[in-house]
């Protein structure tokens, strides 16, 4: 269940990141008064803003459940993981993203983050995830979770 909820949450956040790029593109083209071509085919700024909020309002609780499931799993199966499981970069990035999305979700709920502020904040998720994947694939971030069991 932990893996399924993680994939669902990351998928929702990835789509939110793409939606934020679309929002920034449409907003920029409207400021330049260039409303032909692709801008006409994309949804309005209001619809994109609502979609962003819908994605984070579903994704944030699912991701919070994912992190809690993972922490419970790590505590319950202590013999499978190294004693320093909480030092793994994946755990650090997950908790960092949980706080980040908590901030964006509650900021949008209170109408403090709307429109371009929300779009640029969600764009950062794509950057954060991209950095993590690049660092992980290059071996720069070690995998502390899979220490040999003694």
Number of C-alpha atoms within 10 A of each C-alpha: 9 15 11 10 18 20 15 17 23 18 14 22 25 19 18 25 23 18 20 27 18 18 26 20 14 22 17 13 15 14 9 9 9 13 13 10 8 11 17 11 9 14 14 14 17 12 12 21 21 13 17 27 22 14 21 24 19 15 24 23 16 19 27 21 16 23 19 14 17 17 15 12 13 18 13 10 10 12 12 16 18 18 13 10 20 15 13 16 18 18 17 12 14 15 16 13 18 18 14 16 23 18 14 23 24 14 14 20 13 10 10 12 19 18 21 16 15 20 24 16 17 26 20 14 20 19 12 14 16 12 12 16 13 12 14 15 11 9 10 10 15 14 14 18 19 12 13 10 8 6
